[in-house]
């Protein structure tokens, strides 16, 4: 039985995905549990797929390699968005716990235990990393404008969704398998605004959610546009409220 599935959404990440996989496997191969890594290629137009393929042959697991972390590659039907990629990987993962994080490793792997342990000990079902709970853990900050927009965004999210988390956008979230299997099929948003949506669904379904402070560093090369992405995310937060009113988060769907 695979204990941990790690999902890494990737769009045009040929220059970072190799380093990310090296560090991920170095971490996982030292753990006492079986694991898998799923890279979800979101219609990349560069060599992301080729770079990941270069790792596949050495990570195919046979019967005498139990304990060695596996690697799988999923391809989206074109460029569908980060939310689509995460949902695809989460629903395809075989682990008892499923964790997704960004290909830039802005949250280092030293923080993995913080989100796994509360689930392994059956204290929580969903654990999300947060940059806002302890800002002293931030090594390299975003620009002042990005941080201000982020804080305003959290306020807007609270107004429309009632979510009280300090940071919903940190791309470092772990789910108990049973929670993921009920949350992600109901996810509607395929872009960057999917984070508050899955937390909104988790809250509606009464899963135990914990927000924990994690180390984080801003990494240059982000796909997030400083103005355009937050505006789109704002519209998606409004969409969450409308979807809720329309009953689109009802499990009978």
N, C-alpha and C positions, 0 to 999 in steps of 0.2 A: 504493500500500500504506500503510495506516495504521500508524504507528509506535507510538503510545501510546493506549490506552483507559483512561479514568478512570471508575471506578464509584463512585457516591455513593448509598448507601442512605438513604432518607428516610422518616421517620414523623412526621407532624404537625410539619413544619418550615417552615410558611408564613412565619414571621418571620425565618428564617435562610437559607433556600435561595437567595433572590434575591442576597444579598450574597455567598454562596459561589460562585454561578455567575458573578457579575461578576468576582470575583477570579480564578476559575479560567480564564475566557476571556481576561482581561487577561494572565495568565501564558502561556497556550497560544498566543495569537496572536503572541507575540513569539518563539516557538520556530521552528527551521528544519525542523521535521518536521510531517507531517500527524497529526491527532489527532481523537479523539471523546470526548464526555462522555456517560455513560449515567446518568441519574437513575432509581433504582428506587423507585417509590412503594409503600410497604408498607401499603396500605389506609388511608391517612391520612384522618382525619375532619375535617380543616380544609381550607384552600385551597392546600395544597402542590401539588396537581396543576394548579390554575389558574395559580399563579405560574410553574411550569415551562412550561406551555403558552404563556405570554406571551413566552417566549424562543424558542420553536420556529421561528416563521416567519422570524426573522432569522438562524437558524442552519441552515436547510436549504441544503445545498451543491449547487450546480449545476456543470456542466462548466467554467465560467469562474471558479470560486471555489476552485480547488485551493490547499490550504495553510490555508484557514480552518477552524478547529476546528468539528466538527459536534456537534449535541446530539440525543440520543434519550431518550425517556421510556418506561420499562417499568412496567406495573402488575401488582402481585401479585394473586392471587385472594383478596383480604382481607388481614388483618393476620397475616402468617406468621412474622415475626421477622427480625432482622438477618442471621442466617446464611443464611436462605432468599434474602434480597435480594441479598447479596453473591454467592452461588452463581449466581443467575439472571443477574446482570450480567456475571459473569466468563465464563460459558458463552456469552453472547450477544455479548461484545466481539470486535472484529475486529482489534485491535492486535497488533503483535509483542510488546509488553510491556503487561501489564494491571496497573493500580494501583487499589486502593480506599482511600478515606479517608472520615472522618465528615463529616456536613453542617455541623458546628460549626467546622470548620477548626482544631481544637485543635492540630494540627501544621501550621505555616504552609507555604505553597507554596515558600518558599525552600529547603525540605528535599527537594524532589522529586529533584533531581540526585543526592542521596546514595543513593537507592534505585534510580534508573535506570542510573547509570553502571556499576556492577559487572555488571549484566545485559548492557548494550550492549557492554561489553568482553569478554563471554563468560567472565567469571571466576566468576559465580554464576548460579543459576537462580531463586532466591527471595531477596528481600532484605526484611527486616522492620525497621520503626522501633522504637526502644526508648527508654523514659524512664529505665530503670534503669542503663544503662551510664555515663551522665554526668549526674547529677542537677543539675549546675550549669546545664544547658541548660533546665531547667524554669523558666518565668517565673512563672506563677501555679500554686501547688501545690493539690492536693486537700486535704481535711481530713486530720488525722493518722489518724483512724479508717479512712478510705478507703485511705490508703497502707499502713497496717498490714494490713488485710484483703487488699490486693493482694499483699503479700509472703508472707503465709501461703498465699494461693492458689497462688503460684508454687511453693512448697514442696510443696503437695499434688499439683500437676500433675507435678512431678518424680517423686514417689513412685509415682504411678499410670501415668505415660506414659514416664518416663525422659528427657523433654525438658530440656535444660540451658540453655535460653534464659532470660535475666534478666527479660524482659518479653514475654509472649505476647499480652497484651491490647491493646497500643497499636494503634489502628485505622488503620494506615498501612503497607500491605504491597504489594509489587510482585512479579509473577510473569512469567517467560518464558512465551510462549504455549503451547509444548509442555508445560511443567510444569502450567499451569492446566488444560489439556485432559485431563490424566490424574489430577490431584488432585481437582478439584471434583466430577466425577461420582460419586466415592465418598463425598463428604461426607454425613453422616447427620443431624447436629445443626443445627437451624434457628434456635436462639436465640443468646444472647451467648456460649455456650460453644463456638462453632464454631472460634474462633481456634486453640486448642491442637489441635483435631482436624485441621485442615488441615495444621498443622505436623507432627503425628504421621504423617499420611499421606505428606507430603513426605519425612520422614526414612526411612520404610519403603521408599519408592521410590528412595532414594539420590540425591535432588536436592541440589545444592550450595546450602546455606542460609546466609545471612549476616545477623547482627544488627548494626545500626548505631545509634549514638546520634543522636537528633533533638531539635530544639527542640519544646517542648510547653507548652501552657497549659490549665489547667482552665477550662472554659467553663460558666457556670451554665445550667441548663435541661436537664441530662443526663437521659436516660430510664432511667439505671441506678439502681436502688434500693440504698441503701447496705448493707442487710442482705439483702433478698430475692434480689437478683440474684447476689451471690457464693454464696449457698447453692444456688441453682439451678445455677450454674456448677460448683460442687463435685460435684453429682449428675451433671452432664454429663461431667465428667472421669472419673468412675467408669464412665459409659456408654462412653467411649472404650475403656477397658480391656476391657469386656465385648464391645463390637463387634469388637475385635481378636481376642479368643478365639473368637468365633463366625465369624470369617473374613469379616466384612463389608467389610474394606478390601482384599480380594483383587481384582486388576484384572480377573479373568475375569468378575466380576459385571457 
